[in-house]
């Protein structure tokens, strides 16, 4: 279920300021969004997998907290990121 090394590098290059930028909120939100979409697809195949559903809900809450933080600190970056990722906020 976790992301492969190549997928992580692709997301970091797209949303980070440098290839080593893994801690910025933009990169973390993008990585969480990718994991959430993968888990959502998994749960469509396996609707009774309640453990993965719980993990999905935890990831969604974590992403929401990162988005709230980014909105407080840098509203323009927040707006660009949700437009880029296609989030409904």
Rosetta silent file (secondary structure, phi, psi, omega in degrees, C-alpha in Angstrom):
SEQUENCE: XXXXXXXXXXXXXXXXXXXXXXXXXXXXXXXXXXXXXXXXXXXXXXXXXXXXXXXXXXXXXXXXXXXXXXXXXXXXXXXXXXXXXXXXX
SCORE:     score description
SCORE:     0.000 S_00000001
   1 L     0.000  -23.449 -177.774    0.000    0.000    0.000 S_00000001
   2 L   -73.847  163.968 -178.831    2.897    2.379    0.529 S_00000001
   3 L   -78.984  145.611  177.553    4.266    4.529   -2.246 S_00000001
   4 L   -76.937  164.759 -178.455    7.247    3.339   -4.235 S_00000001
   5 H   -61.112  -39.086 -178.470   10.497    5.257   -4.232 S_00000001
   6 H   -67.084  -40.888 -179.968    9.967    6.443   -7.804 S_00000001
   7 H   -65.476  -41.873  178.692    6.480    7.774   -7.090 S_00000001
   8 H   -62.036  -43.818  179.796    7.728    9.662   -4.029 S_00000001
   9 H   -62.980  -39.039  178.619   10.572   11.214   -6.024 S_00000001
  10 H   -62.419  -45.115 -179.516    8.142   12.274   -8.751 S_00000001
  11 H   -66.884  -40.984 -179.866    5.828   13.969   -6.239 S_00000001
  12 H   -64.510  -41.312  178.833    8.750   15.642   -4.450 S_00000001
  13 H   -65.248  -36.164 -177.051   10.141   17.006   -7.725 S_00000001
  14 H   -73.875  -40.206 -172.176    6.739   18.354   -8.728 S_00000001
  15 H  -108.982  -13.375 -177.827    5.794   20.032   -5.437 S_00000001
  16 L   -90.254  164.072  178.431    9.091   20.593   -3.602 S_00000001
  17 L   -83.519  -22.389  176.769   11.521   23.452   -3.900 S_00000001
  18 L  -147.346  167.024  179.436   14.450   21.021   -4.251 S_00000001
  19 L   -64.183  -20.212  179.814   14.910   17.253   -4.675 S_00000001
  20 L   -97.916    4.434 -176.931   15.694   16.951   -0.956 S_00000001
  21 L   -83.122   89.857  179.778   12.660   19.004    0.146 S_00000001
  22 L  -108.334   -7.049 -173.723   10.523   16.368    1.844 S_00000001
  23 L  -101.794   -8.382 -178.490    9.398   18.347    4.880 S_00000001
  24 L   -69.150  149.313 -178.895    7.508   21.250    3.369 S_00000001
  25 H   -58.918  -34.548 -179.050    3.739   21.182    3.859 S_00000001
  26 H   -62.503  -44.076 -179.360    3.142   21.221    0.098 S_00000001
  27 H   -68.113  -42.552 -178.791    5.136   18.013   -0.422 S_00000001
  28 H   -65.055  -39.744  177.620    3.591   16.294    2.584 S_00000001
  29 H   -65.099  -41.718  179.712    0.059   17.186    1.452 S_00000001
  30 H   -64.748  -40.940  178.282    0.816   15.936   -2.074 S_00000001
  31 H   -65.809  -41.852  177.919    2.218   12.639   -0.734 S_00000001
  32 H   -63.848  -39.730  179.527   -0.791   12.151    1.542 S_00000001
  33 H   -62.585  -40.932  178.824   -3.135   12.894   -1.361 S_00000001
  34 H   -64.153  -43.150  178.005   -1.406   10.245   -3.468 S_00000001
  35 H   -64.607  -37.746  179.987   -1.686    7.679   -0.657 S_00000001
  36 H   -65.399  -41.361  179.644   -5.357    8.586   -0.141 S_00000001
  37 H   -66.794  -38.016  177.515   -6.182    8.051   -3.808 S_00000001
  38 H   -65.200  -42.911  179.510   -4.398    4.679   -3.786 S_00000001
  39 H   -67.471  -34.969  178.077   -6.241    3.578   -0.638 S_00000001
  40 H   -63.773  -41.919  177.310   -9.560    4.748   -2.071 S_00000001
  41 H   -64.686  -39.018  177.955   -9.001    2.574   -5.138 S_00000001
  42 H   -62.806  -41.638 -177.396   -8.092   -0.357   -2.887 S_00000001
  43 H   -72.547  -22.267  173.126  -11.273    0.077   -0.857 S_00000001
  44 H   -68.384  -34.134  177.876  -13.386    0.068   -4.013 S_00000001
  45 H   -77.623  -35.658 -174.423  -11.994   -3.421   -4.704 S_00000001
  46 L  -126.425   78.544 -173.544  -12.192   -4.586   -1.066 S_00000001
  47 L   -67.594  -17.758 -178.064  -15.148   -2.869    0.623 S_00000001
  48 L   -96.364    9.554  179.996  -14.951   -4.960    3.806 S_00000001
  49 L   -82.901   84.269 -173.622  -11.337   -4.050    4.600 S_00000001
  50 H   -73.657  -26.579  178.355  -12.090   -2.019    7.715 S_00000001
  51 H   -67.548  -41.474  176.986   -8.467   -1.740    8.858 S_00000001
  52 H   -69.138  -33.185  177.404   -7.494    0.020    5.657 S_00000001
  53 H   -63.085  -40.864  178.321  -10.591    2.213    5.963 S_00000001
  54 H   -64.310  -41.855  177.016   -9.425    3.315    9.414 S_00000001
  55 H   -62.283  -38.368  178.201   -5.986    4.115    7.997 S_00000001
  56 H   -62.617  -44.409 -179.917   -7.625    6.109    5.217 S_00000001
  57 H   -64.239  -35.908  176.727   -9.597    8.181    7.715 S_00000001
  58 H   -66.294  -40.288  178.693   -6.429    8.884    9.682 S_00000001
  59 H   -65.450  -39.705  179.667   -4.642   10.020    6.506 S_00000001
  60 H   -64.099  -41.841  178.047   -7.530   12.297    5.561 S_00000001
  61 H   -65.207  -38.943  178.524   -7.456   13.903    9.009 S_00000001
  62 H   -65.448  -42.224  178.312   -3.700   14.376    8.839 S_00000001
  63 H   -64.488  -38.473  178.923   -3.981   15.994    5.404 S_00000001
  64 H   -62.149  -40.815  178.269   -6.731   18.273    6.682 S_00000001
  65 H   -65.394  -40.660  176.387   -4.494   19.451    9.532 S_00000001
  66 H   -62.842  -40.782  179.649   -1.639   20.144    7.094 S_00000001
  67 H   -65.603  -39.854  177.355   -4.030   22.085    4.840 S_00000001
  68 H   -62.296  -42.231  178.174   -5.281   24.157    7.785 S_00000001
  69 H   -61.360  -47.890 -178.136   -1.673   24.945    8.744 S_00000001
  70 H   -64.392  -36.028  178.760   -0.768   25.935    5.197 S_00000001
  71 H   -64.875  -38.830  178.510   -3.878   28.093    4.924 S_00000001
  72 H   -69.646  -38.238 -172.506   -2.890   29.992    8.087 S_00000001
  73 H   -86.946  -40.046 -173.863    0.758   30.442    7.069 S_00000001
  74 L  -148.898   90.203 -172.972    0.661   31.007    3.289 S_00000001
  75 H   -65.400  -35.279 -178.372   -2.780   31.473    1.730 S_00000001
  76 H   -68.573  -42.001  176.883   -1.490   31.872   -1.835 S_00000001
  77 H   -63.989  -38.378  177.114    0.481   28.644   -1.708 S_00000001
  78 H   -60.547  -47.602 -179.149   -2.577   26.944   -0.217 S_00000001
  79 H   -63.305  -41.973  178.951   -4.812   28.111   -3.078 S_00000001
  80 H   -64.081  -41.005 -176.719   -2.309   26.996   -5.717 S_00000001
  81 H   -67.715  -43.903 -178.923   -1.890   23.579   -4.096 S_00000001
  82 H   -69.456  -30.246  175.373   -5.594   22.761   -3.799 S_00000001
  83 H   -68.841  -41.995 -179.335   -6.120   23.832   -7.403 S_00000001
  84 H   -65.901  -40.929 -177.655   -3.188   21.690   -8.546 S_00000001
  85 H   -85.624  -13.219  179.617   -4.272   18.635   -6.566 S_00000001
  86 L    73.824   35.892  179.227   -7.967   19.059   -7.345 S_00000001
  87 L   -86.672  152.543 -175.475   -9.118   19.120   -3.718 S_00000001
  88 L   -97.062   57.871 -178.769  -12.589   20.367   -2.837 S_00000001
  89 L  -106.733    0.000    0.000  -11.949   22.900   -0.114 S_00000001
